[in-house]
Amino acid sequence: MLRPGILDNAGKATTKALHTLGFPEVNDVKIGKIIDITCEEEDIEQKMVEAEQPEFAPTLQNLIDEKTLKWIFVGGKGGVGKTTTSSSLAVEMSKHRDSVSTTKSA
């Protein structure tokens, strides 16, 4: 956990992004070696009820078929193939979508 008083710009940006993505109940995100997201328990229970959908298997075909999907996050340690995976996903998704964008933070 970050020490009090340490600026956490990534946490603030992630909180804002989660609000934009439809999770306004998220109160705060702290990003360090551990990511800690806090919100009210009732909000979590409500999201779980809303999320009762068939399981989404992590296959390329499911990503292509899911027309409401707007974001795909690829993460991991250095050297595990994040850029290769992201590029491959972008190429395949561009065959089925009007617009595809990628970004990489340094």
C-alpha positions as CSV (number, residue, x, y, z in Angstrom):
1,M,0.0,0.0,0.0
2,L,1.2,3.5,-0.8
3,R,2.2,5.6,2.1
4,P,-0.2,8.5,2.9
5,G,0.9,11.7,1.2
6,I,2.4,9.9,-1.9
7,L,0.8,11.1,-5.1
8,D,-0.8,8.3,-7.0
9,N,-1.5,9.7,-10.5
10,A,-2.1,6.3,-12.0
11,G,-4.6,5.5,-9.3
12,K,-6.5,8.8,-9.9
13,A,-6.5,8.2,-13.7
14,T,-7.7,4.6,-13.2
15,T,-10.5,5.8,-10.9
16,K,-11.6,8.3,-13.5
17,A,-11.4,5.7,-16.3
18,L,-13.6,3.3,-14.2
19,H,-16.2,6.0,-13.7
20,T,-16.2,6.6,-17.5
21,L,-16.5,2.9,-18.2
22,G,-19.7,2.7,-16.1
23,F,-18.4,2.1,-12.6
24,P,-19.3,5.4,-10.8
25,E,-19.5,3.6,-7.4
26,V,-15.7,3.2,-7.3
27,N,-14.5,5.6,-4.6
28,D,-10.8,5.3,-4.9
29,V,-8.0,3.3,-6.6
30,K,-4.5,3.0,-5.2
31,I,-1.8,1.5,-7.5
32,G,1.5,0.2,-6.1
33,K,2.6,-3.4,-6.0
34,I,-1.0,-4.1,-4.9
35,I,-4.0,-2.5,-6.6
36,D,-6.6,-1.6,-4.0
37,I,-10.1,-0.6,-5.2
38,T,-12.6,0.6,-2.7
39,C,-16.4,1.2,-3.0
40,E,-19.5,0.5,-1.0
41,E,-20.4,-3.1,-0.4
42,E,-24.0,-2.6,-1.7
43,D,-22.5,-1.3,-5.0
44,I,-20.4,-4.5,-5.4
45,E,-23.4,-6.7,-4.7
46,Q,-25.4,-4.7,-7.3
47,K,-22.7,-5.1,-9.9
48,M,-22.5,-8.8,-9.3
49,V,-26.3,-9.1,-9.9
50,E,-26.0,-7.1,-13.1
51,A,-23.1,-9.2,-14.2
52,E,-25.0,-12.5,-14.0
53,Q,-24.4,-13.4,-17.7
54,P,-23.1,-16.6,-19.4
55,E,-19.4,-17.1,-18.8
56,F,-17.2,-15.3,-21.3
57,A,-14.5,-17.8,-22.4
58,P,-11.2,-16.0,-23.2
59,T,-11.1,-16.9,-26.9
60,L,-10.4,-14.7,-29.9
61,Q,-13.7,-15.7,-31.5
62,N,-15.6,-14.5,-28.3
63,L,-13.7,-11.2,-28.5
64,I,-14.7,-10.8,-32.2
65,D,-18.3,-11.9,-31.5
66,E,-18.8,-9.5,-28.6
67,K,-20.0,-6.4,-30.4
68,T,-20.4,-4.3,-27.2
69,L,-16.7,-4.9,-26.2
70,K,-14.9,-1.5,-26.2
71,W,-11.7,-2.2,-24.3
72,I,-9.2,-5.0,-24.1
73,F,-6.4,-4.6,-21.6
74,V,-3.2,-6.7,-22.0
75,G,-0.9,-6.8,-18.9
76,G,1.9,-8.7,-17.4
77,K,5.6,-8.6,-16.5
78,G,8.3,-7.5,-19.0
79,G,9.1,-9.9,-21.8
80,V,5.9,-12.0,-21.6
81,G,4.6,-10.9,-25.0
82,K,2.2,-8.0,-24.2
83,T,3.1,-6.0,-27.3
84,T,2.9,-9.0,-29.6
85,T,-0.4,-10.1,-28.1
86,S,-1.8,-6.5,-28.4
87,S,-0.7,-6.2,-32.0
88,S,-2.1,-9.6,-33.0
89,L,-5.4,-8.7,-31.3
90,A,-5.5,-5.4,-33.1
91,V,-4.8,-7.0,-36.5
92,E,-7.6,-9.6,-36.0
93,M,-10.1,-7.1,-34.5
94,S,-9.5,-4.7,-37.4
95,K,-10.9,-7.4,-39.8
96,H,-14.2,-7.2,-37.9
97,R,-14.4,-3.6,-36.6
98,D,-14.6,-0.2,-38.2
99,S,-12.1,1.3,-35.8
100,V,-9.3,-0.2,-33.7
101,S,-6.7,1.7,-31.7
102,T,-3.8,0.6,-29.6
103,T,-1.6,2.4,-27.1
104,K,1.4,1.4,-25.0
105,S,2.6,3.2,-21.9
106,A,6.3,3.3,-21.2
